Every structure is written in C-alpha cells, then in structure tokens.
Amino acid sequence: MSVFRVNLSIDWVRQVVILQDPPKGSIRWDIKIPDIHQFSIQGEGNMAVTLTNTQKVLVSVHPVDAKGFDALVEGLPSWVVGDESIAQFLVNPDGMSGEVVAGLPGVTQLTFTCDADLGEGVTEIMGILDITVVSGQAVSLRIDVGVPTEQE
C-alpha cells in the first residue's frame, strides 16, 4: 500500500471534488463526509490527456465493480469542465461518452459523477481527467508590417 498526500478542493455548490496534482495510473479513494453522502473517486487507465489547441478526443466512462467487471449506475453521469475556455465537453446521446474539444492553451479538469446506488440512496462515484491544452507546432511565419513614416 502506498501512502501519499493529496490536495482536494471541494466545491459544495457544484458538488464537485477536485484533485490538485493527482497521481498517475490507477486509483480508487472513498471519501466519506459525515451527514452528507459518500464520494468515491477512482480512475482506471488514462487519467490525463494533452491536446493541441486544434485537436479533440473521444472520452467515455465505464462503471466497473471492485473486480473490474462491468457494473450498473443509476441514470447518466454528469460532466463538468473546470474551465470551458481551455476545453469543452460535448456529450454524446448515449450520455456515457463525448468529445473533449480543445480551446485556449492551459490546464483544466473534466469531472464526471454517477450514482452507484441503484436504490433509494445516493452513492456518488467520481472520475477526473486532467486536460492540458498546448499550442500547435508552428508551420509557417506571419510577417506584420507597420505604417510607413518619414525618416528624420
């Protein structure tokens, strides 16, 4: 078992938990907040993606149980992008996938949450994808010329 410090930000209005500098690889954390409800944050596979500002990428979520087998969730996930000037998320009609479309260079996160409790209660599970948008490679030079003036 590895032990490390994690800096979490909780946005109570949007009900989002944001990891600052999340570890890479595969993780699962259960966060229990008394008198609220349980969050489960987990990531399997890619937890970060880097795009140029002209790219887009398909993202999909697949609920799984503790052994990695397909599992059910109640309803469709909710998707939130931290800074929509850096990236936007266009949800597909299936609700379980969509495209991340790059915008301005910068770093943001795509957070998705689902209700894993198939009954009356709510057990929110959450996944987070770090998105980095960078400028594309230069392919030519633009030359800007000012207004001519008289020599002194």
N, C-alpha and C positions, 0 to 999 in steps of 0.2 A: 504494500500500500504506500502510495506517495503522499506526502504532506506538503502543501504549498499555500501561500496566501493569495486570496482573490479579492479584488476590489469590486464590489457590487454597487450599482446605483439603482434605487427603486423609485419609479415614477408612479405614485399612487393614483394620480388622475387617469393616466392611460393604462394603468395596471400592467406595467412592463418592468422587468428586471433586466438591467444592462450590465454585462461583464466588461470591465476595463482590462485590456491586455489579456484576453482569455488564452489558456494553454492550447497548444495544437494537438490534434489527434482525437481520441475517443474519450468522452467524459460523460458522467451522469452524476448530478447532485440533486438531492432532495432538500428543499428549503421549507421548513415549517414555521409559519408565523402564527403565534397564538391568537385565537379569536378572529382570524381572517380565513384563509384556506391554504392548502398545500400547493407549493410550486414544485415542479420537477424540471430541472434544466439538464438537457442532455444533448450530446452531439455525437453522431457517428459519421465517419467519412470526412468529407471536406467541411471544414468549419470556417474557411476563408477563401476569398476569390479576389484576384486582381484583374481589372479590365482597363483597356484604354478608353478614352472618352468617346470613342466611336463604336464600342462593342456592346453586346448584350449576351446574356447567358440564361439557359433554362435552369430553373431550380424547382425541385419537388420534395415533398416530405412523405415519409412512410412510417406511420406509427408501428412500433415493434414492442414486444413484451421483453421481460428480463432476459430471456434466452435468445433474443434477436429474431423471433418469429413474427410474422405479420399480426397486428392487433387492430382492434376497432377503437374509434373515438366517437364521441357524441358530437354531431354537427361537423361543420367545416372549420379549419383553422382561421384565426385572424392573423393578418400580416401587417406589420408596421415597419416602415423605413425611418430611421432616426433623422436623416437629413435628405429630403427629396430633391435638393439642388445637386446632390452628389449622385444619387441613384433613385430610380423609381421602380416600383414593382407592379407589373401588370398581371393580375390574377387570371388564370385560365378558367373556363367554365366549370371544370371539374373541382375547383376550389383547393385542390391539393398540390397544384403546381402553377408556375407562371414564369415570366421573364423579368430578370433584373436588367434594366436599361441604364447604362452609364450616362452621367451628366458631367458636371464640373469636377476637376481633379480634387481629391480629398479622401477621407476615410469616414465610413458610416457603418451601421449595422442593420440587417434585416432580422427582425424578431418575429417568430410565429408561435402562437399558442393554440392548444387544443384542450378540450375537456375529456380526460381519460375515464371519468366515472360515468358508466353507461346508465346509472340510475338517477335518483333524485339529487344526489350531492354533486359537488364540483371538485374535481382534482385536476388542476391546470398543469399541463406539461408544456415545456417551452424549449424551443431551439433558437440558436442565434448564429447567423452567418455574418462574419466580418467582410465588408466590401471595401476595397481600395480601388480608386479610380485614378489613373495616371494619364498624362498627355501622351498622345501617339507619337511615333517616330517621325522626325522631320523628313520630308520627301522633296522639298524644293525651298527656295528662298524668295521672299517677297521684298521688293525694294520700294520704300516710300520716299518720295521726293518732296521737299518743302517748296514754298513760294519763292521764286527768284527775287533778289533785292539788288540795289546798286552797290558797287564796290566803293569803299571810302578812299 
